[in-house]
Amino acid sequence: MVRFPVVRGASTGTHVVVTGAAGFVGARTVQALGERGQAVVSVDRIDRFGTRPEHASIDFGTRVDMDAIDAWLAKHGSEVRAIVHMGACTDTRETDRAYLDTVNVSSSRQLWNRAAQLAVPFIYASSAATYGAGAAGYDDDEALIPTLEPLNPYGDSKQQFDLWALAEERAGRRPPNWTGLKFFNVYGFGERHKGPMSSVVIQAFDQIRDRGRVRLFRSHREGVADGHQARDFVFIDDVVSVLLALVDRPLARGIFNLGSGRARTFLDLAHAVFSAMGRPPAIEFIDTPADLQKTYQYFTEAPMARLRAAGYAKTPTSLEDGVASYVKDLTAAATV
């Protein structure tokens, strides 16, 4: 089995910097780090902290506005143990390429360069959106990255940074340890603020609670039945577990898939939500919006062999168990 080098002791700092800390994955990462006593520097728009009920139990530690983080790092770099860069525009419908270049590409380059200067590990969020329609498959072999064709500007912005990072490494301009993670469809408690970009799990929960029924997109592709569009749904606890493991044992380098490793259909997901809520299934199909039909992914699945070979081999949470846990949290939150 191939083993990827792990470098320990690359930094003597005490604080983990987490960008996008007021968002979904970022906030849950900050929460998990804090629960184990890790000092955290939380980076986001200052006015976003504490804006949601899910923030109530989270200690965000030192808070830094995203526009001020580079200056903060220049002054306090010796305090930093690692940078976990989760901050980004994740709206797959965003069409303003200049905005995406600023938020998803330029800001990531700035943090990469600062991590290289400070000689601290850099962990960042890429995306399964880089795979586009999946014509080239979902293999995370880095040699294939230049051949990928994202379906939307968001996926393209993530692709641009992946390619830039690989080019910088070849030029010898890199942090001592760096890891990009191609997140597949992450779901779990703490994503309600994402609205239409939140997972189908929470959307199904709300629909069942309010109307007793779930709406799913009808298939517009021959050979794919309604509801049989499939995604690799990965539970937030599994994602956070990998991020914390990478902080503890930074890999030397690389871009890896991060999913469950198994595609499941939207019908599977809907039935899991009904079951967790103790309700009988009631599903109706609606047309996929016309503006999404050309960029809709009908199947995604994350080959996980490379990340597992690198030593991150925790058994993924099943869709049914993850949905049950999530529905329990949503139900509790709704009664507060």
C-alpha positions in Angstrom: 0.0 0.0 0.0 1.3 3.4 -0.9 2.1 5.6 2.1 2.3 9.4 1.9 4.9 11.1 4.0 3.7 12.7 7.2 5.8 15.5 8.7 5.5 16.1 12.4 6.7 19.1 14.4 6.7 21.5 11.4 5.5 24.3 13.6 6.0 25.3 17.3 3.0 27.7 17.4 0.0 27.1 19.7 -2.9 28.5 17.7 -4.9 27.0 14.8 -6.2 29.6 12.4 -9.6 28.7 10.9 -11.0 30.8 8.1 -14.7 30.8 7.2 -15.1 30.3 11.0 -18.6 31.7 11.1 -19.8 29.4 8.3 -20.7 25.7 8.2 -17.6 23.6 8.1 -15.5 26.3 9.7 -17.7 26.8 12.7 -18.0 23.1 13.4 -14.2 22.8 13.1 -13.7 25.6 15.6 -16.1 23.9 17.9 -14.3 20.6 17.7 -10.9 22.2 18.2 -12.2 24.2 21.2 -13.7 21.1 22.8 -10.3 19.5 23.0 -8.7 22.6 24.4 -7.0 23.9 21.2 -6.4 27.7 21.0 -8.2 29.0 17.9 -8.0 32.1 15.8 -11.4 32.5 14.0 -11.4 34.4 10.8 -14.6 35.7 9.0 -16.6 38.9 8.7 -16.7 40.1 12.3 -20.4 40.8 12.1 -21.1 37.2 11.2 -20.0 35.7 14.5 -22.8 34.9 16.9 -25.5 35.6 14.3 -27.0 32.1 14.5 -28.4 29.9 17.3 -25.8 27.3 16.4 -23.1 29.7 17.4 -24.3 29.9 21.0 -22.1 27.1 22.4 -19.0 27.8 20.3 -16.0 29.6 21.8 -14.5 31.3 18.7 -11.4 32.3 20.7 -9.5 35.2 19.0 -11.7 36.7 16.3 -10.1 38.4 13.3 -11.9 40.0 10.3 -11.1 38.3 7.0 -9.8 41.5 5.6 -7.3 41.8 8.4 -6.0 38.3 8.6 -2.8 38.8 6.5 -1.8 41.7 8.8 -2.6 39.7 11.8 -0.5 36.8 10.6 2.4 39.1 9.8 2.4 40.2 13.4 1.5 37.0 15.2 2.9 34.4 12.9 5.0 32.8 15.6 1.8 31.9 17.5 0.4 29.9 14.6 0.4 26.1 14.6 -1.5 25.6 11.3 -3.9 27.4 8.9 -7.2 25.6 8.1 -8.7 27.6 5.2 -12.4 26.9 4.9 -13.4 30.5 3.9 -14.9 30.8 0.4 -18.0 31.6 -1.7 -19.7 28.2 -2.0 -22.7 29.3 -4.0 -22.6 27.1 -7.2 -25.0 29.6 -8.8 -22.7 32.6 -8.5 -21.8 33.9 -12.0 -19.6 36.9 -11.0 -16.2 35.5 -12.0 -14.3 38.6 -10.7 -15.9 38.2 -7.3 -15.1 34.5 -7.2 -11.5 35.2 -8.2 -11.2 37.6 -5.3 -12.9 35.5 -2.7 -11.9 32.0 -3.7 -8.6 32.4 -5.6 -6.7 35.5 -4.6 -7.5 35.2 -0.9 -6.3 31.6 -1.0 -3.1 32.5 -2.7 -2.4 35.2 0.0 -2.9 32.7 2.8 -0.8 30.0 1.0 2.0 32.5 0.6 1.8 33.6 4.3 1.8 29.9 5.4 4.9 29.4 3.2 6.6 32.4 4.8 5.7 31.3 8.3 6.6 27.6 7.6 3.2 26.3 9.0 0.9 23.6 7.6 -1.8 24.8 5.2 -5.1 22.9 4.8 -7.7 24.2 2.4 -11.1 23.3 0.9 -11.2 22.4 -2.7 -14.4 20.9 -4.1 -15.9 18.0 -6.0 -17.4 20.7 -8.3 -14.0 20.7 -10.0 -15.0 17.3 -11.6 -17.8 18.8 -13.6 -20.1 16.2 -15.1 -17.7 13.5 -14.2 -16.7 12.7 -17.8 -13.1 12.1 -16.6 -14.3 10.2 -13.5 -13.6 11.3 -9.9 -10.1 9.9 -9.4 -8.0 12.3 -7.3 -4.8 11.5 -9.2 -3.2 14.9 -9.4 -2.0 14.2 -13.0 -5.6 14.4 -14.1 -6.5 17.8 -12.5 -5.5 19.8 -15.6 -8.0 17.7 -17.7 -11.0 18.4 -15.5 -13.9 20.6 -16.8 -16.0 22.2 -14.0 -19.6 23.0 -15.0 -19.9 26.4 -13.3 -17.7 29.4 -12.3 -17.6 28.3 -8.6 -16.1 24.9 -9.6 -13.7 26.7 -12.0 -12.5 29.0 -9.2 -11.6 25.9 -7.1 -9.9 24.3 -10.0 -7.9 27.5 -10.6 -6.5 27.4 -7.1 -5.7 23.7 -7.2 -3.7 24.2 -10.4 -2.0 27.3 -9.0 -1.0 25.4 -5.8 0.6 22.6 -7.9 2.5 25.1 -10.0 3.7 26.9 -6.9 4.9 23.6 -5.5 6.8 22.8 -8.6 8.5 26.2 -8.4 9.5 25.6 -4.8 7.2 28.1 -3.3 5.1 26.2 -0.8 4.3 25.7 2.9 6.2 22.9 4.5 3.0 20.8 4.6 -0.1 21.4 2.5 -3.3 19.5 1.8 -6.2 20.4 -0.5 -9.5 18.5 0.2 -12.1 18.0 -2.6 -15.2 18.1 -0.5 -18.1 16.2 -1.9 -21.7 16.8 -0.6 -21.2 17.8 3.1 -24.3 17.7 5.3 -24.9 18.2 9.0 -26.0 20.5 11.8 -25.0 24.2 11.3 -25.8 24.8 7.7 -29.2 26.4 7.8 -27.8 29.8 7.0 -26.8 28.6 3.6 -30.4 28.7 2.4 -30.8 27.2 -1.1 -27.2 26.0 -1.0 -27.8 23.9 2.2 -28.1 20.1 1.8 -31.2 18.3 0.7 -31.3 16.8 4.2 -32.3 20.0 5.9 -34.5 21.0 3.0 -36.3 17.7 3.3 -36.6 18.1 7.0 -38.3 21.4 6.7 -40.6 20.3 3.9 -41.7 17.2 5.8 -42.2 19.2 9.0 -44.2 21.9 7.2 -46.1 20.0 4.5 -45.6 16.3 5.1 -44.0 15.8 1.7 -40.6 16.2 0.0 -40.0 17.6 -3.4 -37.1 16.2 -5.5 -35.9 17.2 -8.9 -37.2 15.2 -11.8 -34.5 13.5 -14.0 -33.9 15.1 -17.4 -31.4 12.5 -18.5 -32.3 9.4 -20.4 -31.4 6.3 -18.4 -31.7 8.0 -15.0 -35.0 7.5 -13.2 -36.6 10.3 -11.2 -34.9 10.5 -7.8 -32.0 8.2 -8.9 -29.6 11.1 -9.4 -26.8 10.2 -6.9 -24.3 12.0 -4.8 -21.5 11.2 -2.4 -23.1 12.6 0.8 -20.5 13.0 3.6 -21.4 13.7 7.2 -19.9 16.8 8.8 -18.5 14.9 11.7 -16.4 12.8 9.3 -15.1 16.0 7.6 -14.2 17.6 10.8 -12.5 14.4 12.0 -10.2 14.5 8.9 -9.4 18.2 9.4 -8.4 17.7 13.0 -6.3 14.6 12.0 -4.5 16.8 9.5 -3.8 19.4 12.1 -2.4 16.7 14.4 -0.5 14.9 11.7 0.1 17.2 8.7 0.7 15.4 5.4 3.7 16.5 3.4 1.6 17.6 0.5 -1.3 16.8 -1.9 -4.9 17.2 -3.1 -7.3 14.5 -2.0 -11.0 13.6 -2.3 -13.0 13.8 0.9 -16.3 12.0 0.7 -18.0 8.9 2.1 -16.7 6.8 -0.9 -20.2 5.7 -1.8 -22.8 7.4 -4.0 -26.4 7.3 -2.8 -29.5 8.4 -4.5 -31.7 11.3 -3.5 -34.5 8.8 -3.0 -32.2 7.1 -0.4 -31.7 10.4 1.3 -35.4 11.3 1.3 -36.3 7.9 2.8 -33.7 8.3 5.5 -35.1 11.6 6.5 -38.7 10.3 6.6 -37.5 7.3 8.7 -35.6 9.5 11.1 -38.7 11.7 11.6 -41.0 8.7 12.0 -43.1 9.7 9.0 -44.3 7.7 6.0 -42.6 8.6 2.7 -44.4 11.1 0.5 -42.4 12.3 -2.5 -43.2 14.4 -5.5 -41.0 15.3 -8.4 -40.6 18.8 -9.9 -38.7 19.9 -12.9 -35.1 20.9 -12.4 -34.9 24.7 -13.0 -34.0 25.4 -16.6 -30.9 27.4 -15.6 -29.5 24.4 -13.7 -30.2 21.6 -16.1 -27.0 22.1 -18.2 -24.8 22.3 -15.1 -26.5 19.6 -13.0 -24.3 16.7 -11.7 -26.2 13.4 -12.0 -23.6 11.4 -10.2 -20.7 12.0 -7.9 -18.6 9.5 -5.9 -15.3 10.0 -4.2 -12.6 7.3 -4.6 -11.0 7.5 -1.2 -8.0 5.2 -1.7 -5.4 7.9 -1.6 -6.5 9.6 1.6 -7.0 6.2 3.3 -3.5 5.1 2.1 -2.2 8.3 3.7 -3.4 7.0 7.1 -6.8 8.7 7.3 -9.0 5.6 7.3 -11.9 6.2 9.7 -15.0 4.3 8.7 -17.4 6.8 7.2 -20.8 7.4 8.8 -23.5 5.7 6.8 -26.1 8.0 5.2 -28.9 6.6 7.5 -26.8 7.1 10.7 -25.7 10.6 9.7 -29.2 11.7 8.7 -30.6 10.3 12.0 -28.1 12.2 14.0 -28.7 15.4 12.0 -32.5 15.1 12.3 -32.2 14.7 16.1 -30.2 17.9 16.3 -32.6 19.8 14.0 -35.6 18.6 16.1 -33.9 19.7 19.3 -33.1 23.1 17.8 -36.6 23.5 16.6 -38.0 23.0 20.2 -35.7 25.6 21.8 
